[in-house]
Every structure is written in C-alpha cells, then in structure tokens.
Amino acid sequence: MEHGAHGLLGREDETAELRRLAVSAVAGEGQTAFVIAETGLGKTSVMEAAAAAAQRLGLRTLSTAAHEMAHKRPFATIAACLGVDSPSDDGLRSRVAEILQGHGRFGMPGAMAGGDEADFAGVEALLGLVDDLCKREPLALFLDDLQWADAASLHVVHRLMRSVHQLPLLLVGAYRPGPGCAADRLVRGAALSRPTVLALAPLSPPDVSAVLAGMCGGAPGPRLRAMAGEAAGNPLYVTELAAALLREKAIEVHDEMAEATAISPVPSLSALITHRLSPLRDEVLQALRVASVLGAPCTVTELAAVLDRPTHELLSIVTEAEESGILHDAGNHLDFRHGLIRRSLYDALAGSTRAMLHLKSARVLDGAGAAPERVAEHLLAAAPAAGAFLVSWLRRSAAALATRAPAMAIQLIDTALTLAGPDDPHRGELQLHRALAQLSLGKLSEAEESARCALLRPGAPEWEWGSRWIIVQATFGRGRADLALAEARAACRSESVPSTEATRFRAFSAVCLFALGRLAEADAVAESARCEADGDGPALANALHVLSAKRFLEAPGTEALELALQATRSAAQSPHPAQRINLQLALANSYTELDRGADAQRTLATVHKAAERTGGVFLPWYHLSVALLAFHTGRWDDALTEVEAGLDPGEHFAMSRALRAVAALIAVHRGQRSEAAAHLTAVDAASDRGTIAWFYEYLPLCARALAEEAHGESEDAYSRLAYAFDHGIGHSPSLILGFLTPDLVRLALARGDTAHAQRYAAAAKTRAEHSGRPYHLGDAYRCQGLLDKDPDLLLEAARCYQEAPRPLSEAHALTDAAELLARRRQPAQARPLLDQALEIYARLDAGWDAARATSRLRAVDVRRGARGPRSSTRHGWNALTDTERIVADHVAGGRSNPEIAALLCISRRTVSTHVSRILHKLGMASRVELAAETIRRRNEDMGDGSAPGILTPIDRHVN
C-alpha cells in the first residue's frame, strides 16, 4: 500500500489507533488489538506500519505470520514470534524450547487433554517467557494471518489477552475472517478482555486515485479510474492491476495525468498475480514453485537442498525474486510477499509433482535434523507417495512426534497403516506408537483399543509389556480401575514380560485395588510387591504409596507418613516425572491433613516447578492442593486465587469440580448465595471422570450439604452427609470422611438422633487416638462436647483447632461453647467466647457463619460485647491479603511474575492471578500504577516512623 502524508493511504485512523495503544503499552498499561480484513485490504501493511511505529516508541517488536502448512503444528505461530522455534543463546528461550520438546510428558495419559493439543506446560512456559521479556523492556507482539494459526498458539494468545493489562505489552493480531475461523471466535468471545477491533474497509475512490497517482506518476484518467473501479477499493487488487499495466506499458502520462491506453476487461486478482510471475526466468520460477511446496518461511539452505543445487547458485535467483516483489527477506528466512503468490504457485503444480516435492522436502528436512513436526507436515501432504520412507521415518520419529504433536502422529500413523499390508512386520510397532499418541492426547478409549490391536501382532517382547502399560494407564485414567487391574494381572502372568516389569505391574495392581476400595487386598499385594521390588524405584514407590494410603485411612499418624516419605524417595529413582509429582502432591495433602502446614508448604514449593514443566492433570491438582491448605488455615482469598489459577487447566484435565467446590464452600460461608449457586451449577455440569478427581468428590458433597443447610434444608444436608459417611463417595471409602463427624454429630443431635451422634463421635475419637494431631483431637473433643453438652470439652476443641490451625473450626467450637454456657445462665462467660468467634469469622469474612452465631446466641439472650464487628472491605488497600501485599511489594521492586513466583515458591499462574486481583481491588490498570502506589505508601510509613505497610518476609509466607 502507498504511504500518504500522514501514514498509509486510507488507513490513517487505524494506524493512529494502534500507535495510541503502543503509547499506552510503553506507559505500562498493556493493550490488545485485532486487525480484521478480507484478502488484499492491507492488514499486513497496517501491521508493518504499526510495528515500525511501536519500535520508534521504544517497544521491542517481535513479529511473525501464521502459515497454512503449519496450522497443525502445536505452538508453531507463537513459538516463531517469540524466537523459540530455533536454537538460541538466550537461556530463557532455551528453557522454553526444552519444555516444548515434551520429553517429561512422554506416555503420560491425557498430557494434552483433548484434540486442541493445548499442552499447558508449553502454555505456561511461553507465558512466563513473555513476562520475562516484558521485564527487560516494553514488548510488542504482532501476529499476522491468524486464520492459519494452530490451536495451541491461539490458546496462548487468549491467555495473554486476559493478563495483558498487567504488562507493558502490545499484542496485535490480524486475520482474514471466514467460516470456522478460530481466531474470529476468539475475538468475538473476548468480551471481558475488551480488545480493540479494527475492521478494514475498502479504500475510498479518492484514496484509490491517490494510490494510482503514486504508482503511475500522475492523477488517474477516466479509463484508468474505471478499470480500478473493478477492484472495489481492494488495495492489493489496485496495485497489482497498476503494476501489470505498467509492465505492459499500457499507461501513458500526459499533462500530469496517467491514463490507460485502452479499455480492456480487468483480469481477476489471481490472474494479475500470475502475470507478475511471467517476466521471471524459468529457473527462478522453478525455485519459487519448490519454495511454495517447501513452505514459508524456509531457509536458502533448505531450498538449495531440495533443488539439488549449491547454495551460492541460488543467491542470484533469490535476489531476482525479491526485486520482483515475490519474496521478501524475513530475517534468516525467505517468505512470500503475500500468501496469494505462494498459493498461485502451489496450485499451478500437478498433484503428483506436489507430492513428489513434499516427499523430497521431508527427506531433506529429516536429514538436516529438523523438528519432527516440520517433517510430518510434508509427509502428510505427500501421502500416499511417502510409502516406505513414511514407515521407516515413523519407526524412528513417532515417539518424539507423539509427545510434541500427537494429533499429527495419529494422522500419519493411520496413513502408514493404510499403506502397509495386513502382514507388514512393522504393523504392531506402528499401532503401539498410535496408542501412545492417543494416550497423550487424552483419547483413552482409543488408546486402549490401539494397544490391544498391537498386542495381537507378533513382535519384540517390549511391544507386549509396552502395550499392556498403555492399556493399564488408559483404563485407570478414565476411571476403570477394574479393567486396569485385570490387565496388570494378565501382564504379571505373561512369560514375555520381564521380571522387573512384572513387579511394576504387580505394584500398580495394588494401586488399582486401593482405588476400588479393596483395601485388605491392596495392602497384601503392595506388601508382596515391596518385597519383590529389590530396590526398583517405580515398583517400590507404588507399593509404599498404597501401604501409606491404607494406613493413613485406618490410622493416620507417624507410620503412614513415614511410608509416604519412603515412597517419595523411591520415586526419585523413577524415570517418569509423573510418578514423582503424583507422590509429592499426595504427600503434601497428607501433611495438610496432619496439621503440618510448613511441611505441606515446603513440599508444594518443591513440586510446583515440576508440575508446571510437566503439565497435564498435575497443574490443577497442584493448585487444588495449595487451595485446600489455604482454605483450612484461614487464608480464603489466597485459596480463591489458587482456584482461579487452576480452573483453566482444571476444566481441560477433569479437576474443575473439586476446585469449584472449594470456591462454593467459601461463597456459602461468606453469604454470597448467587456466587455459591453459580459454582455449584458448574460443579453439576462438569464430568470429572479421572481417578485423581474422584478422590476429591467429598468437596462437592460438602459444598452441596453446606448450601442446603444455608437454605434451611438441614434434613437434606444430614441425609447427604450420613449416607456418604456410611457408604463412601467417588473413590473415597468412608474411612476418609472422618472430618464430617462434627457436622454429623451436630445435625444428628438437632433431630434428636443420639444413637447415631454417639457413633459418629466414636469414629472421631478413634481417628484422634491414631494420629494425635490437633485437628483430629479438636474434632473428637467437639463431638464429645456436643454430646455431653460440656463447654469445657468444646473449649479444649477450640484450643486444638487454634494449634492446628483451623480457624473456622475454632470459631465453630467457640460458638458451641458460648451457647452452652448461655443456656447454663452464664452470659458473662459466654459473651467473650462469642466475641472471639465473631472476630475469627470477621477475619475470614464468613458473614453467614457470623450471622448464624449471632442469631444462636441472641436466642439465649447473649449479644456480643462492646467491640463492633470488623468491617469487611472488598476494595482498597485494606482489602489486600498478606500474600497480595507481598506480591505488590515485589511488583514495586520491578520483578516479573516468574521472578516473584520463584521467590515465593508458588506458580507463575498464581502470581498472575494475585496481580489481577490486586489491580481489581485497587481500581488500577497497570503494574506501573501499583508500583508507584506501593512505593508511595512505603515511603509514608517510613516517614511517620511506622513499620512498612507492605514489606513482609517471604519466609513468613512459606512457614
């Protein structure tokens, strides 16, 4: 497009708006914009002009365009933009590139969680890289042709849109709208992030005339204007038409007027593009046709290899193509000036020729060590001509491809299986790789079927036990522990399975038995596997884990914890990160249950980086574990932050029910009925079938029962809890539901059911005797205190809860004691206890509990003392939690989200959520505003001699 006095002709408003957004990003308030235009309307020119303006304003500008051939390659577009798709000396980029390789997720069930291949480990790594780059200097990302972008890159764009306000970041995307355009759906559904949308219209007649005047050397005459009118204001069409007429010397200039020498039918845009190619030499055209197949961008070296010519011979060819406006230099790569040019060259090739060139490109890229996804793109286009090379390449590369791009792997393997005959000796091996790709993609039923097909083929012994492991993992992952158990036992009986693998299968069969609630059998099998393991880490870790879990259910205490620690140490020898993370998260939850908050925090701090790098179900499980620790210890806003941080991966990896249930519990306690109802509706709509999720089904149970009680449906709440206590829920046997006993005793006594209340109290006592931990002792004292109507026992319960700490339970026990003392006509002793309870409820912002306590005590003529209730503020500086103040202080220190996460030993996603919540509470738009206000307040505090209001030692957070 032509440039006028104030920018691109006809696009002055759009470029001015993008410049305004760039100024805002430089000032620290990030912005998002999308340029939408039909083919030829100049979106790329607008993007280039905006990128140049952003660079002049001081933003570091990174640009790329999505390409049609790469739309199946995960993260292709965003990785190219951020420079992690090629070797780099930058340590940050190298670490991200390593994570994108996906080695730690090999064979992990559901690593991608569905067909969009949104590998959350890769997503987190790329978002962290953007955070770190923004810390270095203000950053602008320009992503063109997003209609071709892969789903994973669009997911990263979506996440950036949600957090852009936190960063000095300008995010600009451009795309051509059309049916099924994922980028268009992303933008249309982004109401909350409110991106700026710039829809380009055709050029006005005066602007078309200005373009023609700039190209032709004079104002267009009537015939030239009439011909240009056929372009309907499309600037690409106009410029190609003028260029073609100039090449044909069909424009004459007289008296500063440019006129077409004759009126003729106006060719189509594609015909004009073909005309642009006509003056080129044959060898240049041949090179361009090969380049159109090789795909853009490509290197001169790759193009020379496919052409079988020395690189130096191509330099003159490339130069001619660039001077003709066909190619342009994109850094170290070559790219077509417009996608229509590449498409015109590509479509002109015969189908058989295209297939041959794609196959040759695949061979060249494979020989050069290119990423398997790039080779796969060409093999997909070359099939069925790929033939024998496809099979041999898959045997070498399918494992890497299945980890990085499982959908592509499945498509290629299916092609290879179709080409291979039924008696092909490699058929079983291909089916095994297919099963691995399906396992990674979360297609567990399909993975099981493929693995069973592989088992039917004769082959190497490792095929058999490899296939059986896939079946075990797939069936267990979709909640069919019974089928996993049957397959594990079959593997143990097979003579083809090595003894070490047989022991590992036996240990995992104990895991299956435990999941099925067959605890005695699980214990016996685990003990047997423990004896057989002979130091084998994976087998020993699973066996010890089952032994620990069973003892934890029956007698939570030192022995169970020691076995859990041994399991974790054994897993350190395992080559599978998933097993190590699994056991560390289980250990952290055990620490939480046993009131060892510091140990739980340290374990979670240790595991969070591994969970981020591995992704999968471990991301939401990590956030859920941190949320539960925060909830139980009274840091409810921090718990909600973790819930919010975990929901996105939780919805992908079947862990959303538990996360939303935690939010629903807090909402009910706080009297936020509409929020609680919304969370519970989402809980009911979710279908979390994973085995791990089922162990947390007690959370939706508790949330639903609490909501029923808050609505005055105490009988329904009691029936729900009592049934679960007797029969278990999900994969959780009744033994794990001991924490329900205080509520069960309270509700049973309210309906006059003393017999059942005594049974529940006895269960609480047994649990407390085994563990001796303050929380369990508190439950036992509270149950017995309610039964005996003994305020002293209830006060002892409150003391235990305070030691744990479990502030909500402490306040409940204090309220119970106050009510009993009031009924004994001891209001003077009751009132301070009510005051203490209400003070705790105020700290938690538990408005419903406070109202209920006040009502209960008012019924026995006791009202709180002179202290008024602490006001609960949701906005302003006083609304910030301790953790949020720590984060604010680090933001003021200029640290990025990944740096803050590393200092606080929490996830980058959690820090990002904290920053968003802080900005919302303070009504601010950027980190710059937050940093300035934090520093101002700190200086004020130092000026009046008080302690800094923000600075809080990090180890206070950890401990």
PyMOL commands that set and color helices and strands:
alter all, ss='L'
color gray80, all
select helices_A, chain A and resi 12-26+43-56+68-70+76-82+91-101+103-105+120-136+146-148+151-166+182-188+205-216+222-229+235-247+269-277+282-294+300-307+311-323+339-347+351-367+372-382+387-404+406-419+427-440+444-455+461-477+481-493+499-515+519-532+537-554+558-571+577-593+597-614+618-632+636-652+656-669+673-685+691-694+698-710+714-727+734-750+754-771+774-788+791-803+807-823+827-844+847-858+877-879+882-892+897-904+908-922+927-943+954-958
alter helices_A, ss='H'
color red, helices_A
select strands_A, chain A and resi 3-4+7-8+31-36+60-65+139-144+169-175+196-199+219-220+251-254+257-260+327-330+333-336
alter strands_A, ss='S'
color yellow, strands_A
deselect
rebuild
show_as cartoon
